[in-house]
Amino acid sequence: MDNPKYTEVERKTCPKRKKKVTFPGPIETPEPEPTKPSTSTQDNTPVRKLKRKKQEDKEKGEIIKPKKMKTSLKESSTNMARHDETSSEDGKTKNVERQPFPRKKKQKTKHINQEPSESEPSQPSTSIPVKTLKRKRQEDKKEEKTTESKKMKTPPKDSSDAKQIPTSSERDDLITDKDKFEAKYVEEDYFASGGYGSIYEGFRKSDNLPVAIKHIFKRKIPNKPMDDGNGKMVPSEVAIMLMLEEESIHSDGKASPVALLDWYEIGGEILLVMERPILCEDLLHYICSKGGTLQEEEAKIIMKQLIRTAIDLEDRNIFHQDIKTNNILIQTHTNTPKARLIDFGVSCMAEKDSILRYSGTPINAPPEAFRGFCSPGTTTVWQLGVVLYETLHYCNDFSTKHFLQGDQMIDDELSEECQDFFQACLNTSEEQRPNLQDLLHHPWLR
């Protein structure tokens, strides 16, 4: 420098940053050196150069934030790390050095609608795409819903389950037996009643087939469930009627049982949908419609059909146990009466010589049943004798007790073969009663 005095004073004041420097009186400003041109509009004074040197030393320890300038800043080069800004105040030139201009504002414009998640730490927006942040917030919301659902002990509903189409087997499980019954059948008027349920008339919707709908209370089913042949446990009446679907038992000349079409479990009831023969009535009402009694020839036709059907049941080890006039239907659409056996509610599986407890109608029970036990073969023969007695005796209901006391007698006006047939069936000694095969070949039935 040309002025050594000025330089000495300035060096003493440089270490004290906050102390204001006082210069001596007005000194003529020396001409600037022509070696380095200044970038400002006016040439820098030596004082300004010394301050510039002090500021550069200070930048080594800390970063100086750019001051807010009143005038606009112009970027000299895109590859430079530092930018020189100039502003003029009161004729004096001032140089300011600042940091490179950050590009955060441009990056934030991409995420202007984004809000940082509370669960994740704040990170620069340039490292996470918009779609990733949206997906992250959706996952956080799902986790919150799952946590709330666990607290409430109710699992959250998965929208994917509603979109799944159930299979045919799953749809069948969702449909109740009541829905299946109402979709297939129509129930109409009351028809009859028994000890274990009521019967109603109805028809099948598809072809208007007449049906009989039997309602049985589950608590009144007397026998234990049985295997239906497919490993499923069903009421004994259902299992036995399923066994009677063979064509051999439904041939002509037999009192074939009515066919079971469907069965359902609805509430506390079992519904049996059975075939209902047209123009039919039970034997008791049929006898009354004929004047209270039948002729022997007509009674023979009905008795042969009943005996043949009883033999078929015995061959399959099925014990009906309640053969009576109320449980026999007579079809009247032809000149020859056609008998049908119904109501297997108390039937069971048993061999003809087995011993078991009697469960049929008490008033028609064989004498040995009063001792507590009976056999299927001899009991069936006794019950067939009771049916014939009510068929050939004018409006007279049979009672085993009255018969044993002598209050009820066999009509002596009947043929001798018929009276002998009665004596064979209603023998008080079960050992002396004939079996069903012998009874079928009795002279009266020839």
Order of alpha helices (4+ residues) and beta strands (2+ residues): alpha-alpha-beta-beta-alpha-alpha-alpha-alpha-alpha-beta-beta-beta-beta-beta-alpha-beta-beta-beta-alpha-alpha-beta-beta-beta-beta-alpha-alpha-alpha-alpha
